[in-house]
Amino acid sequence: MRIQETPNSSELVTYAPFTLFPTPVPKAVFLQALAVQTHYNTLVDKISQDTDFLEEALSSTIAVDDFTARLFKLHQQILKEGRSQSIVLGLNRSDYMLDQRDDGSSSLKQIEINTFAASFGGLSSRTPDVHRHVLKVAGRLEESQNILDNNPAAGLARAVAKAWELYGSERHDHICNFDPLWLEIVGLSCEWCEKWCTWLSMCFRNIPTKRKRFDDVCKTGSLDQDKRLFVDGQEVAVVYFRNGYMPQNYISEQTWDARLLMERSLAVKCPDISTHLAGTKKVQQVLTRPGVLEKFFPDQPQVVEQIRATFAGLYTLDMGPEGDKTVTMALEEPDRYVLKPQREGGGNNIYGSEICQVLQGVKGSTERMAYILMDKIHPAPVQNYLLRRDAPLQLNNCLSELGVFGTYVRQGKDMVMNECVGHLLRTKSSEHSDGGVAAGVAVLDNPLLI
């Protein structure tokens, strides 16, 4: 990883932080998380196509949250003009923690689903060999053999390649001299992202890839009369957004113009604007309401049951009696809940006494509708060593978060691909309430199934 204090120097790097030993995870809940992933892929895709549901679910949020409102306005503009591309590519990651029950067992509870920039597919493909080696050196050979193979990078790349291939097939129907070797994938990147284009190129060496910023697209991006996207004069088949999920990613109107240009284009977007909105916190909360899952899976009660079993308690803060009740609950027992704004990227959640401070200021105002409230999940702590640059090596009480990667590709009404492609385990010291690997709090880990 690049050292964060010196973002402009490519020479100053360090290892990605990791746990010294793998963390025990109950096999039953791990398999449960893998099994439900394809259903979550289907759910996200169905939501992205349901314009009425998105509008109803986000109506209160867009009234008070400027960033979500701007994204929704972009979504409406694309709907008005008509979607240019029937191919949809989804690279998702559903994140969970294990909630400890009174009897000592654990239940799987979803924290969130990431439909935008679901990261660490590359690094989590490398960590199994690290822990196999450590366990062998420690004389724990049997445990080293139980470290699971894990290669989400290949699965993610496979889905991108499928979208690229389908785009080429569609273009070939209309352009006789189509050359797939020159249809590029452009990754919209930030300074700190993984080498996404690198692992894609490694898996599929005949696919040219480029990393560009929004500013680059502003300067050299254009659409032709068929809405084909060109950047630096070359046609783009797939746009993967590694950046663009936080307000600070849009530094000017030109940045928004670049996002609109790409959304309007024939290129396959990952995610497109509708799928971006499907992954918002407010949509996650609305999905827990009675009857909502049944709307998306009308004749599949077992699927509804599998998904609903992973839901933690989620509560609205909309104006009215239901939202008033939520405010009262949170103020009376703030340690039981997490207050979540409509933001991604880690480090945004609010805990404990800070919940009271925030809600006391907005409880009578529509500003409270920018948040949702969630039951706090209580995983059982385990002891481990966290290895990170310039930090002392000491035994910590740790909490872990399990992520499951899912991919899907849809062409028109046909689901061409729908897969669970791997997992990610991140572990942090129990003294930290929030924050991921990029924020310098969590480290990479592997599950050791028990």
N, C-alpha and C positions, 0 to 999 in steps of 0.2 A: 504494500500500500504506500501511496505517497504520504509524506509527513505533512499534516494539515497546516502547520505554521508556514510552510514554504510551498504554496500551490504552484508557483511558476518555475520550480526547479525539478526537472525530471530525474536528477541524480539522487536526490535525498529520499530514499525509500526505506521501509521497514517491513517486517513480516506482518501478515494479518493476525490479529490477536486470537488466541484459542485456549481452550481448557487443556490442562495437562492430561486428564483422563476423560473418557466418555461418561456420559451421565445415564444412570439407569432410568428406563422408561417402560411402563407396563405394556406388554405386547398387545393386549386386547385394545387399548385405547389408540395405540399407534396404528394398528390395522384398521380401526374404525375411521381414523382421519384419512387414511389412504382410500378407503372404500367410498367415502362420501364425496371425494373431490370431483369426480365426473358429474355428479348431480349439481354441485356448485357451479361447475362450468356451464352446464345447461341453464341453470337459474340466471346467471349473469347475462347470458346471451338472450334469454327470453325477456328479461327486464329491459335490456338495451333496445329491443324492438317495440316495446310497449310505450308509446309516446304519452298516452293518457296517464298511465301509472306514474311515469317519471314526473310529469307536470304536477300531478296531485301530491305525490310524495314530497317533492321539493318546494312546493308553493310557499310554505312558511319560511323555509330557510333562505330562499332567494329574495325574500322581502327584507331581510336584515343582514345577509352576508354578501358583501359586494363581489367577492371572488367567485363564489358559487353562482351568483346572478350573472356574472359576465360569461361564465362557461355555459350556462343555460341559454343565454341569448345567442351564443354561437351555435348551440344545438338547434335552436329554433330557426336560425338562418339557414342551416344546412337542410332542415326539413322542408322549409319553404322553397328552396331552390331544387330540392330533390337529390337524394344520395346518388353519387356518381358510380360507386363501386358496390357490387353485390357480394364481394368476398370479405369476410370478417375474420380477423385473427385475434385470438385471446391468449395471453400469457398471464396467468393468474397465480397468486399465492395466498392460500387461506391460512391464517395464523391462529394458534390455539395455546391455551395453558390448561394444565390439569388441576381441576378444582378438588381439593381434598375433602372427602365426606367424613362424617362423624365416626364411621366404622373403619376408617383408615384407607378405604379404597379411593380411587380417583375417577372423576368424570371429565370428559373432553368438552371444553367450552371455547367457542370461537371468540377471538378478540376482534378480528376484522378480516375482510377479504381485500386483497390488493389487486386491482385491475390495471394499475398503472405502475410501470417501472418495478415489477416484482423482482427484486435484486437477489444477489448471492447464489444464483444458479451455478456460476462458474466456480467460486471458491468452495461451495459445499460439495462439489464434485471431487475436490482435492483432499478434503479433510479425512475421509476414511483411512487413507494410507498413512496419514500422520499418526492417528491413534493406534492403528495396527502396529506401527513401529514402536511407539512408546510402550505399549503393553508387552511387546516382545522383550524389549530392553528391561522392563520391570519384572520379567519372569512370569508374566500372566498370559501364557501362550494360548490357553483355551479361550480366554476372553477375547484375545486378539482375533481369533478365528470367527468370533460371533459379531464382529463389526460388519454392518450391512454394506453391500455395494450400493453406491448412490451416484447417479450421473445425470442430474437434471439438465446440465448444459446441453447434452446431446438431444434430450427430449425437446427442450425449448428451441434449439436450432432446427430440429426436424419439422416442427410446426411452422417456423418462419419459412423454411425452404419449401414447404408444401404451399403456403400462400404465394410465394414467389413463382412457383411452378404453375399454379392456377392462373395467376396474372398473365404469365407468358402464354398459356394456352388460349386465354381470351384474346390477347393481343394478336396472336398468330392467326386467329380466325379472320382478322381484318387487315393485317399487314403481312404481305407475302415475304418480305425480306427481314422479318423479325429475327433478331439474334439474341437468344437468352443470356449469352455471356456478358452482354453489355447492359442488361437491366440491373440496376443497382438497388441495394438496400441502404437507406440512409438512417443512421442512428442519431437522433437528436440528443446530444450528450451534455453532461455537466463535468466540471473539473475532476470530481471525485468518483465518477462511476467506474464500474468494473470494465475491463477490456471486452465489452460485449461484442464488438465487431471482430475481435481477435478469435474468441471461441467459436463464433459463427463461421468464420473463414476456415478455422481448423477442421470443423465438422463437415463443411461443404466447400471445398476449395475452389469450385468453379463459380461461386457466387461473389461478385465484387461487392465490397462494402466500404462505406465511408462514414466517418463521424463528423457531424456538422453541428453548429450552434444555430439558434434562431436567427442571429445576426447574419450568418452565412446564407441562410435561406432568403432573408430579406434582400440581400445583395445580388444573389445569383439564381434565385428560384423563379420559375415561371410556369404557366399552363399554356398548352397549345389549344386549338379549337376543339379538340376531343377531350380536353381536361387532363391530358397526360402531364404529369409533373416532371419538370426538368430542373436539375441543380447542376451547376457548372457545365451546362450544355448536354448532360447525359440523362436519359430517362430513368426515373425511379419507380421501382415496382412495389417496394415495401418501406414504410416509414415506421421505425420503432422509436417511441418517445421514452428516452431515459430521463428526460427533464421536462418540466411543464406542469407539475402537480402542486406547486406552491406559488403564492402570489409574487414572491420575489423573483421567480423565474421569468416573469413578464415585466421587463424593465422599461418598456416603452410601448407606444401604440404600434410601432413597427413590429414588435415581437408578437403582439396579438394578430397583426396582419399576416405574419408568417404562419401562425397556427391556422388561421382561416384559409390561407392559400392551400395548405396541405389537406385540410379537411374537405375542401371543395374538389380536390384532385381525384383522379382515377387510381392513384396509388392506394394500396392496402395500408390502413393505419392501425397501429397497435399501441394504445387503444384508439378507436375512433371516439368522437366526442360523446356519443351515447353510452358507450361502454365505460368511459371515464366517469360519467355521472352515476352509472349503475353501482360504482364502487364507493359512493359517498357514505359517510356515517349516518346521515338521515335516512337513506334508503335501507341501510342495515337495520335501523330501529323500526322502520315501518314494516319490514318483513316479519317481525315477531308478532304482529297483531293477528288475532284469530281470523282465519279464513284467507289470509293473503297468500300463503304458500299454496293452498289448494287452488287458487286462481291460476297459478303457473303450472301446477301438476294436477289437473282436475280428476284424473282417473288413476292416480299413482299414490295411494295412501302410504305405501311402504317408503317411497322416496321422501314424501313429506315428513314421515316419522324419523327417517335417518337424518334429514337436515335439521329438523326442529330439536332433536336430541342434543345438538351441539350449541344451541342458542343459550347465551347468558341472558339474564334479565336486562331489558333495554326499555327506557322510559322517555316519553316525549316531554318537552318543555314548551310546547306550543301554548298560546294564550287560551285560557278556559279552565274548567274544573279539573281535567285530567292533568294538565301541566301544573296547575296550582298544587295538586296532590304530590306531584313529583318534587317540586320545590320544598314542600314541607318535609317529605321523607329525607331528602338530602341534607337539609339544615339540622334535622333532629339527630341523624346518625351519619355524618359525613364519611366516617371511616369504612362504611359498608359499600361505598360507591366510587366511581370514577366519572368525572365530568369531562366530556369530549367535545372539542370544537370541530368544525368541518375542515380539518387540516390533516395532511399526510406528511410522512417523513420522520416521525418520531419526535419525542420531546415536547409534545403539545398538550398532553393530558394534564388534568388538574386533580389533586388528591387532598384528602384530609381537611385541615383547617382552611386551606386555600379555596376549597369548594364553597365554604361559608362566605369567605370574603367576596368571591365573584358573584354568588347568587344573591347576597344581600344587596349588591349594587344594581342587579338587573331583574330582581324577582317580580317587580311590578311593571316591567318594560318589555316591549317586543324584542329587545336585544337578547333576551334569554332563549329565543327560538333559534339562535345560531349554535346552540349546544344540544347534545343529548346526554342522558344519564345512563350509566351501565353499572350493574352489580360488579363489585370488586371480586376478582377471582383469587382464591387462596391456595396456591400450589404448596406441596410439602417441600421444604428446603432440603438440599443435599450439600455435602461438603466437597469442594474441589479447589484446585489451584487455577488461577486465571493468569495466563501469560500474555503480557502486553508490554510494549516498549516503555522503558524507564519507570516501570511499576515494580514494587517489591513482590517477591514470590512468597505468598503466604496463603494459608488455608482460609477459605471463605465459606460462609453460608450462602448458597447460590440458588437462584430460581431460573427455570428454563422455559423457553417458548418454542413450540414446534410449528414449523411452517411446511405446507404441502403444496408443491407446484402442480398446476394443471394447465393443459393446453387444449385449445380447440380451434378448428377452422371450419367455417360455414361458407357455402357458396349458394347464394339465393336461399332456398328453403332446405337445402340438403346439408346436414352435418357431416362433413367429410372426415373430420378427425375430432376425437374427444378422449383425452388421455390424462391419467395421473402420471407424472414423469419423474418424481423424486421428492426429496424432503430436505429440510433445513432445521437444525437445532441451534438456537442461540441461548447463551447463558450469561447471567449477570449476578453481581453481588446483591444479596437481599436488601442491602441498605439503599439501593437505588429503586425508585418507584417506576421510572420511565426512561426510555432511551435505548437506541440500538447500537449496532457495531460502528456505523459511521459517526455516531455521536460520541464515541469513545467510552460507552458504558458496557455494552454487551460484547461477548466474544463468541467465536465459532466453536461448535461442539458437534458431537455425534451421539445418537441414542444407542444405548446398550440394552437390548430388549430383555425384560425379566418376566 
